[in-house]
Amino acid sequence: MKGKKHLIMLPGPTNIPDQVMRAMIKPIINHRGPEFHALYERVTENLKYVFQTRDDVFILTSSSTGGIECAISNVVNSGDKVIVPVFGVFSERLKDKVIRRGGEVIELPVEFGKAPIVEDLKQIVDLEKNVKAIALVYNETSTGVTVRDLPKIGKVAREKGIMLIVDAVSILGGDYLPVDEWGVDLCVAGSQKCLACPPGLAVISVSKRAWETIEDTTAKPYYFDLINFRESSKRRENPTTPSLPLFYALDETLTLLHEEGLENRFKRHEKCARAFYSAIKALRLMPFPKEKFRSNTIIAIDVPAGVDNTEVRKIMKEKYWVIVAGGHEKLKQSLLRIGCMGIISEKETLLTISALENALNDVNYPVEIGAGMAEAQQIFHL
Ligand SMILES: Cc1ncc(COP(=O)(O)O)c(C=O)c1O
C-alpha cells in the first residue's frame, strides 16, 4: 500500500518522531555563525544531560563506528595493552579496531549470551602489568546482552589507573549510564538508536582523566583528533563542516528527551522490555541471553528448531508491517532481534508481539494466538 509506513523495530535505526524528521528541512545556516553557536551550545548541554557528565561531549559527523575509532585512536598507541571482553559481533569489531591501531589486545572471551563480569576483569588486571585501557561494549547488540557489572568494572579501572572506553551505541538514552559516576573515560553512542534520531552522527563523552592520555598520544588521527574538537568547542563549533540537518534533528530529539526526563525514559524502556520478555515466555520461546544479562533495548530471541527466521521476518514485514532483524554472522539464522528503543511504548510493543505471534502461526509453529499479547498487556496495565 503506497504511503503506509512500516514499524521499524530493528536494533537501530529506529522509529523517529515526526518533529525530529521535520527539523531536518530547516534552512542551512553558517556553521561558523551565531545561529550555529547557539545550536551547538544547546545540543551539547542536552547531550551532557544524557551522558550524565560535567566533562566534555562532542558530536561527530560519522556513524557510530567512526565514534569508536575516534575513541580508540585518540588514546591507544602502538604496543599499548588493551583488555577487550569479546562476547558478540560488536565486541569482536572493537577488538579489531584496537588491533588496527597497533594495540596489544588482551582478549577476555565470554560465551555468547553472557556478559563479562567484574571478577574476570579483575583477575586479568591483577595479573597483567601496564594495561592502558579496558575497551568494552556495554550493550552487545548482536546477542541482546547488557554488561550489568559496568559500574563495578569502572571502579576497578579507576583503582588501577586504567582507562575505560565504552561502546554504548545501542543503549545510551535507553538505560542507566552515568558516565562520571561510573568512571567511564570515553563513551560512544550513535544517533540512530535509543536517541531516536536518523543515522549519521556519533556522540562521544571525554573525561578529564582521558585528556591527559589523549595529549600524550603520539600518532593522532586527523579527522577525529579530539584535541581539535576541544579547541573548536571553545568557539562552539566543530573542526570541520558538521551535518547541519542531523544537528537540527539531534537538537529536536534531545529536547524531547530532556522534557521526558532520563529516569522516565529508562523506566519506559524497561517496562516495554519486560512486556517483550513476558510475551516471549507465554509463546514458549526463549530469549537468547541468560536472564541476568538481558538487555532492555535489544530483545534477542532464540528461533525454535524448524522455524525459518527469514520467513518469519518476511511475513512480519509484508503482512503485518513490522520490521525486525535476524541474527549476525554465526547467529544469522538462529536469532530474531527486536529493537526496544527510542520512542518505544505500549503501542509499538503490542503491535510487534501481535505480528510475531501471527507470523509464527502462519509458518505453522504452534502458538496460542493472543497469549503473548495477554501477558504483555498485564505488564502495561498492572
Ligand atoms: C554495539 C554497537 N557498536 C557499534 C555499532 C556500529 O554502528 P554504526 O553502524 O552506526 O557505525 C553498532 C551498530 O549496530 C552497535 O550496535
Ligand as a Chemical Component Dictionary entry (heavy atoms), coordinates in Angstrom:
data_LIG
# 
_chem_comp.id                   LIG 
_chem_comp.type                 NON-POLYMER 
_chem_comp.pdbx_formal_charge   0 
_chem_comp.three_letter_code    LIG 
# 
loop_
_chem_comp_atom.comp_id 
_chem_comp_atom.atom_id 
_chem_comp_atom.alt_atom_id 
_chem_comp_atom.type_symbol 
_chem_comp_atom.charge 
_chem_comp_atom.model_Cartn_x 
_chem_comp_atom.model_Cartn_y 
_chem_comp_atom.model_Cartn_z 
_chem_comp_atom.pdbx_ordinal 
LIG C1 C1 C 0 27.120 -2.034 19.865 1  
LIG C2 C2 C 0 27.343 -1.446 18.518 2  
LIG N1 N1 N 0 28.530 -0.907 18.221 3  
LIG C3 C3 C 0 28.786 -0.360 17.021 4  
LIG C4 C4 C 0 27.822 -0.322 16.032 5  
LIG C5 C5 C 0 28.144 0.290  14.697 6  
LIG O1 O1 O 0 27.299 1.376  14.491 7  
LIG P1 P1 P 0 27.215 2.149  13.083 8  
LIG O2 O2 O 0 26.598 1.218  12.127 9  
LIG O3 O3 O 0 26.343 3.333  13.433 10 
LIG O4 O4 O 0 28.576 2.535  12.695 11 
LIG C6 C6 C 0 26.570 -0.868 16.285 12 
LIG C7 C7 C 0 25.521 -0.877 15.252 13 
LIG O5 O5 O 0 24.537 -1.568 15.344 14 
LIG C8 C8 C 0 26.323 -1.431 17.568 15 
LIG O6 O6 O 0 25.130 -1.935 17.858 16 
# 
loop_
_chem_comp_bond.comp_id 
_chem_comp_bond.atom_id_1 
_chem_comp_bond.atom_id_2 
_chem_comp_bond.value_order 
_chem_comp_bond.pdbx_ordinal 
LIG C1 C2 SING 1  
LIG C2 N1 SING 2  
LIG C2 C8 DOUB 3  
LIG N1 C3 DOUB 4  
LIG C3 C4 SING 5  
LIG C4 C5 SING 6  
LIG C4 C6 DOUB 7  
LIG C5 O1 SING 8  
LIG O1 P1 SING 9  
LIG P1 O2 DOUB 10 
LIG P1 O3 SING 11 
LIG P1 O4 SING 12 
LIG C6 C7 SING 13 
LIG C6 C8 SING 14 
LIG C7 O5 DOUB 15 
LIG C8 O6 SING 16 
# 
